[in-house]
Amino acid sequence: MGLLELLHISIIVLYGLGTVLFLTGIGTSNDRLKKIAIWLAVGGFFTHSLDLAWVLVRDPAALNAGKFYFNILAWSVLALYFFLWWRLRLEFLAITALPLALLLFVASMAVGGIRILMPPELTALFFGLHIGSLILTMGVLIMAFGAGIAFLHFNRKLKTKAGLSKMGSDIPSLDKFDRVNRWAVMLGFPLYTLGLFSTFFWYWVTPDKQFAWDIMKIGSLAVWFLYAFLFHQRVVLGWRGRKPAILTLWVFAGMCISLIHHTITFRALP
Amino acid sequence: MNRKIILLGLNHRTAGVDVREKFALTDIEHFEKGLMAHCPVHECMCLSTCNRVEIVAVAKRVPEREVLDSLLEYWAGVCKGDPSLLVENTYQYVDLEAVQHLFTVACSLDSMIMGEPQILGQLKDAYRKAVDQGAAKTIVNRLLHKSFSVAKRVRTETAIASSAVSISFAAVELAKKIFGDLEGTSAMMVGAGEMAELAVTHLRQNGVKDIIIANRTLSRAKELAESLGGEAIQIESMVDRLHEVDIVISSTGSPVAVIKAKDVKAALKRRKNKPQFLIDIAVPRDIDPNINQLDNVYLYDIDDLKEVVEVNMAQRQEEANKARAVVELETQTFSNWLNSLELQPTIVDLVDKNEEVAFRELSKTLRKIGPVDDKTRAALETLVLSVGKKCLHEPICFLKRRTQEEGSAERFIDLARRMFNLDDEVVPNSAHLNRKSQTCAPEDIDKLIDASKNKEQ
């Protein structure tokens, strides 16, 4: 077994153990388990960063492989989680971040055979603008997805006054979940816009490339419109709480469908 | 047990408020000093709160009854009360029961509101005073430190204190679930009910910054505003100010709703949908119940809050069973430590006897070999003492282990004392003939050792 495989197994084990321990910690209200889980995630994240750096140093062409994007998406989910944890003390969101990081990392192992063809001189630009911003948007939306589900669940409990005793003191407040949603909108929408419109720019600068509308592009644009609506309602009309939480779930679902569609389409390319 | 731990006390269950008032200890420092001077106790510590008085003492080697009586008499004397009244209203625990009771008190399992955190702080203060007075020594020190660690363990391992069990605390807890940190939030008190006042006080303690008090009588509102630190307004202008506050607590005597859905809807619009928490403690209700249908508004009436409190109470009862199991386990651990204390005099006697034999044999040897210089003499002394200590190592370890087993300390200590003849026991003249005929002269023992060794070879 090579060092790279060993690193991959370590990442899966650390994320996997972190996920199991965090879920057990939540179920049994055991703070120590949760703390151990977070430290395992930190360990996994560190190993993951090493792995990514090593892959890029060894073979810069890895940027062209589809599996690399899933890998970096898993990494950015955790990076955003740690950011939210630092800013809002939102340890609770590990409930979404850890399993999804594990899932995306495992998916990056499984998804092979996709090659994204880029003109070599534009690789850095394309990666920075298009893929980088879309991956960050997805990471932000994953966090907002977790926060949205939690908001709706606990909001319902507080409204109906049912099962309040199960809402322990370690559960973050509704306001914190709503702040994650706000960040997801304020940060995610400009990023998504940048990511999406950089594609058109790419078509424009690349010789022999003709822009044509297809179902993939229309789908991405539809998600953008939905996201733009959410952005408008939240920023201009001051939407808060339940409505933006629901709309964020729809945007996230749209992004997931679009991502899966992209993966399938690129897989089918020669 | 060498020194008995005695606990004498009264609480809200054993004594009414008049008795508790009468026998409350107002000057703990002098009381402890007096106890040490007038009662047969080695150490003591006293705790006096509005709900209980606990006197923990470690008795001298006198009968238990005598210690208890002297404690009761002294206590009654200090409080100028009747000792018989005190006897009727107090409980008395000895040794492990006393330990268990103190642990139960520290964990707040014996409190009027189970799980409340104040008692631990009060116990810590009482202990600090006892330490300052020099009344707390080995056993009380260990007992109190153990109580604190048991209380901490109970708080960490059970959910005994995790939920609110009073209406006002429940309101604060719910507000925290909505807003998180209450630092910088604002509240409005509509009406001047006592319960609302209490809730506002709790909110203020939890960081609520601005408070508006709206009342029909402005003078009463101003009075409250002065004591709570807020702004007083007429109830008529309440609706216009509704959008400024995050939390509203209403308790007017109005027969109709004073806060209507349209008022809150308008306030929400002006607040840009910032959440609002409304608490209606009044009966009949002050706030239109339909308000709860609005997004970002959370309305709780008195029944909802009561339900929250009842569920929390039931949860605490369940947790109390877990906590009691922890207390029992920790009492057992403490009992092991107490048992190990009983062994200390035996260890001292064993070592003394050992040193005596070592020096005796050394002087015999020195007489035989003639005069030696000081350096050689010191080396020989070290040698005999260290051989003696090494020989005692295993028996002491054995005794330490065995005395930690439940109920076996006394038997093994007695056996060791007799085996090493630590009490210089002589065979009485009236002893059985068989026992008398067994001689233990040194030459007989030497012969026995030689014979046994030869047989073995």
Interface residues (C-beta under 8 A of the other chain):
Chain A: S29 F154 L158 K159 K161 L164 S165 M167 G168 S169 I171 P172 S173 L174 D175 K176 G238 W239 R240 G241 R242 K243
Chain B: A159 S162 S163 E173 L174 K176 K177 I178 F179 G180 D181 K272 N273 K274 P275 N292 D295 N296 Y298 Y300 D304 E307 V308 V311 N312 Q315
